[in-house]
Amino acid sequence: MVDRVAVRAWLAALQDGLVAAIERADGVARFGRDRWERPGGGGGESRVLKDGALIEQGGVNFSEVSGASLPASATHDRPTLAGAPFSAMGVSLVLHPKNPHVPTTHLNLRFFIATPADAEPAWWFGGGFDLTPFYPVREDVLHWHRMAREACAALPGSYERYKAWCDRYFFLPHRDETRGVGGLFFDDLNTPSFADCFAFARAVGDAFPKAWLPIAERRRATPFGERERAFQLLRRGRYVEFNLVHDRGTLFGLQTGGRTESILMSLPPLARWEYGWMPEPGSSEDALAREWLRPRDWLGEA
């Protein structure tokens, strides 16, 4: 039996729990609350933190929207549902740390129900998390993927599938590079049962703080200077490119008339682009693209 009320309660609690954990880790800044309503149906609450000790800017958003016509961005693998009435709810997190040695990170978990006129209602879960380091450390990447694999334990074979899906999805074809070192990405999850899918989504949500917070704590005091800061801003530019050109979540929010400020919360407070920029050969900046920004079997290699 599909229990939308339970999903909504869990997503609201997930937002609260993530906010509390990040505030404790930051130690200085607090999230502001910005409730909003969507004219076409639904609304949400955006929580944004700025100028912290650990986080330069980050957000943890909850939204619940409905509409008369499901947009194409949400029916990529379900074209028969295009145009059907729908409801959707989810939590989305993006953190842009202050120290270039602390990876940027993203989490999204969502639940959809679509009701076509000539068929039974269709429901599914989607989401995942990914890591975008600028100065990667091998032990951090391995820890990240171990936590991802642990979250997938309830669905045999799902880590390999959703890890590969993440590598394909978070890819910038015009740069021929992945956005980062991957993680998990899944969509259209509705088997073997609602209970199993809901449990899996909860496992992913629970795994995220265990995956990211230890990395952030290890790297937050790493010294950096103008060179590392400039590279961080340059790589943030690539993050912007993906979110504005390829990200289906961004497109879904804009196509459904969502709140622009909340949708674009994922963008960093500062970024830069430099024409023809090339890293110094043999440098850490050079190694990022050569060694890290491509699909790899991190745990298999380890």
TANORDA-V712152 format. One record per residue. RES is the residue in three letters. SS is DSSP state (hx for helix, st for strand, lp for the rest). OMEGA is omega in whole degrees, 0 to 359 (999 if undefined). D_CENTER is the distance of its C-alpha to the mean C-alpha in Angstrom with 2 decimals. Layout:
BEGIN
res,ss,omega,d_center
RES,SS,OMEGA,D_CENTER
RES,SS,OMEGA,D_CENTER
END
This chain:
BEGIN
res,ss,omega,d_center
MET,lp,180,27.92
VAL,lp,183,24.79
ASP,lp,180,24.23
ARG,hx,181,22.14
VAL,hx,179,23.44
ALA,hx,178,22.15
VAL,hx,180,18.62
ARG,hx,180,18.70
ALA,hx,178,20.23
TRP,hx,180,17.67
LEU,hx,178,14.70
ALA,hx,178,16.83
ALA,hx,177,17.65
LEU,hx,178,14.11
GLN,hx,180,13.49
ASP,hx,182,16.84
GLY,hx,178,16.32
LEU,hx,179,13.16
VAL,hx,181,15.03
ALA,hx,181,18.13
ALA,hx,181,16.79
ILE,hx,176,15.28
GLU,hx,178,18.53
ARG,hx,181,20.59
ALA,hx,181,18.96
ASP,hx,175,19.35
GLY,lp,183,22.88
VAL,lp,188,23.69
ALA,lp,176,21.50
ARG,lp,179,20.69
PHE,lp,168,18.28
GLY,st,181,20.05
ARG,st,182,19.96
ASP,st,179,20.14
ARG,st,182,20.99
TRP,st,177,21.31
GLU,st,180,22.86
ARG,lp,183,22.41
PRO,lp,182,25.85
GLY,lp,180,25.24
GLY,lp,177,24.25
GLY,st,182,21.85
GLY,st,181,19.93
GLY,st,178,17.64
GLU,st,176,17.17
SER,st,176,15.14
ARG,st,186,15.32
VAL,st,178,15.19
LEU,st,181,16.56
LYS,st,170,18.48
ASP,lp,177,20.77
GLY,lp,177,20.33
ALA,lp,179,21.75
LEU,lp,186,18.49
ILE,st,175,15.94
GLU,st,172,17.13
GLN,st,178,14.80
GLY,st,180,11.78
GLY,st,174,10.98
VAL,st,187,10.33
ASN,st,169,11.28
PHE,st,176,13.10
SER,st,175,14.62
GLU,st,185,17.28
VAL,st,175,18.91
SER,st,181,21.66
GLY,st,183,23.67
ALA,lp,186,26.56
SER,lp,179,24.90
LEU,lp,183,21.60
PRO,lp,184,20.42
ALA,hx,181,20.17
SER,hx,180,16.43
ALA,hx,183,16.07
THR,lp,183,18.97
HIS,lp,180,18.20
ASP,lp,181,19.61
ARG,lp,186,21.71
PRO,hx,181,23.95
THR,hx,180,26.55
LEU,hx,181,24.45
ALA,lp,178,24.17
GLY,lp,181,25.91
ALA,lp,172,26.02
PRO,st,186,25.63
PHE,st,164,22.31
SER,st,183,20.42
ALA,st,177,16.70
MET,st,181,14.88
GLY,st,174,11.46
VAL,st,179,9.45
SER,st,181,6.44
LEU,st,170,6.03
VAL,st,180,6.24
LEU,st,175,9.25
HIS,st,184,11.81
PRO,st,180,14.57
LYS,lp,182,18.20
ASN,lp,180,19.45
PRO,lp,180,18.61
HIS,lp,176,18.89
VAL,lp,185,15.94
PRO,lp,165,12.72
THR,st,181,9.94
THR,st,185,6.68
HIS,st,173,3.02
LEU,st,174,3.15
ASN,st,174,4.58
LEU,st,188,8.24
ARG,st,180,10.98
PHE,st,182,14.69
PHE,st,165,17.07
ILE,st,176,20.85
ALA,st,185,22.93
THR,st,177,26.72
PRO,lp,186,28.66
ALA,lp,188,32.33
ASP,lp,182,33.84
ALA,lp,177,31.61
GLU,lp,176,30.17
PRO,lp,178,26.89
ALA,st,180,23.84
TRP,st,176,20.82
TRP,st,174,17.64
PHE,st,174,14.36
GLY,st,176,11.08
GLY,st,182,7.47
GLY,st,176,6.33
PHE,st,179,4.77
ASP,st,186,5.94
LEU,st,182,8.46
THR,st,177,10.24
PRO,lp,175,13.72
PHE,lp,174,16.61
TYR,lp,189,19.28
PRO,lp,173,18.19
VAL,lp,188,20.24
ARG,hx,182,20.94
GLU,hx,178,21.12
ASP,hx,181,17.64
VAL,hx,178,16.17
LEU,hx,177,18.42
HIS,hx,180,17.50
TRP,hx,182,13.76
HIS,hx,174,14.78
ARG,hx,178,17.49
MET,hx,177,15.29
ALA,hx,179,13.21
ARG,hx,178,16.67
GLU,hx,180,17.98
ALA,hx,184,15.47
CYS,lp,187,16.70
ALA,lp,184,20.32
ALA,lp,180,21.14
LEU,lp,184,20.61
PRO,lp,179,22.73
GLY,lp,186,21.49
SER,hx,180,17.92
TYR,hx,181,16.54
GLU,hx,181,18.32
ARG,hx,186,17.36
TYR,hx,172,13.61
LYS,hx,179,13.52
ALA,hx,178,15.55
TRP,hx,178,13.53
CYS,hx,179,10.40
ASP,hx,179,13.00
ARG,hx,186,14.37
TYR,hx,182,11.46
PHE,lp,183,9.90
PHE,st,178,13.51
LEU,st,184,15.50
PRO,lp,181,18.82
HIS,lp,174,20.71
ARG,lp,183,20.03
ASP,lp,179,20.31
GLU,st,172,17.55
THR,st,179,14.12
ARG,lp,180,11.43
GLY,lp,183,11.61
VAL,lp,170,12.75
GLY,st,185,10.39
GLY,st,179,9.62
LEU,st,170,9.33
PHE,st,177,8.86
PHE,st,179,11.38
ASP,st,177,12.95
ASP,st,182,16.48
LEU,st,178,16.92
ASN,lp,175,20.26
THR,lp,7,22.49
PRO,lp,180,24.44
SER,lp,176,24.44
PHE,hx,182,22.59
ALA,hx,180,23.15
ASP,hx,181,21.74
CYS,hx,178,18.56
PHE,hx,178,18.09
ALA,hx,179,18.82
PHE,hx,179,16.27
ALA,hx,178,13.44
ARG,hx,179,14.93
ALA,hx,177,15.14
VAL,hx,178,11.46
GLY,hx,180,11.00
ASP,hx,184,14.05
ALA,hx,188,13.11
PHE,hx,181,10.16
PRO,hx,177,12.70
LYS,hx,181,15.19
ALA,hx,189,13.14
TRP,hx,187,12.06
LEU,hx,177,14.96
PRO,hx,177,17.75
ILE,hx,180,16.51
ALA,hx,181,16.30
GLU,hx,180,19.72
ARG,hx,190,21.27
ARG,hx,189,20.41
ARG,lp,181,20.64
ALA,lp,179,24.41
THR,lp,181,24.55
PRO,lp,175,26.88
PHE,lp,181,25.85
GLY,lp,184,27.76
GLU,hx,180,27.78
ARG,hx,181,27.06
GLU,hx,179,23.78
ARG,hx,179,22.77
ALA,hx,179,23.71
PHE,hx,176,21.68
GLN,hx,181,18.56
LEU,hx,177,19.09
LEU,hx,179,19.82
ARG,hx,173,16.65
ARG,hx,176,14.68
GLY,hx,177,16.65
ARG,hx,178,15.15
TYR,hx,178,11.60
VAL,hx,181,13.24
GLU,hx,180,14.96
PHE,hx,186,12.09
ASN,hx,183,10.46
LEU,hx,184,14.01
VAL,hx,191,15.53
HIS,lp,190,13.38
ASP,lp,182,10.19
ARG,hx,178,11.43
GLY,hx,176,9.47
THR,hx,180,11.20
LEU,hx,179,14.32
PHE,hx,180,14.40
GLY,hx,181,14.36
LEU,hx,182,17.05
GLN,hx,180,19.02
THR,lp,178,19.36
GLY,lp,179,20.59
GLY,lp,182,17.80
ARG,lp,187,18.06
THR,hx,181,17.43
GLU,hx,180,16.86
SER,hx,180,14.06
ILE,hx,184,12.42
LEU,hx,173,12.83
MET,hx,183,11.73
SER,hx,183,8.78
LEU,lp,180,11.76
PRO,lp,179,13.55
PRO,lp,179,16.97
LEU,lp,176,18.80
ALA,lp,179,18.55
ARG,lp,173,21.38
TRP,lp,179,22.71
GLU,lp,184,25.96
TYR,lp,174,28.02
GLY,lp,183,28.82
TRP,lp,176,27.26
MET,lp,179,27.84
PRO,lp,175,27.29
GLU,lp,181,30.41
PRO,lp,179,31.27
GLY,lp,182,30.73
SER,lp,175,28.56
SER,hx,179,25.27
GLU,hx,178,23.71
ASP,hx,183,25.43
ALA,hx,183,24.25
LEU,hx,183,20.53
ALA,hx,185,20.90
ARG,hx,192,23.73
GLU,hx,191,22.52
TRP,hx,189,18.78
LEU,lp,176,17.07
ARG,lp,180,18.19
PRO,lp,177,17.58
ARG,lp,176,19.42
ASP,lp,188,20.35
TRP,hx,183,19.57
LEU,hx,176,21.02
GLY,hx,178,23.84
GLU,hx,182,24.85
ALA,lp,999,24.95
END
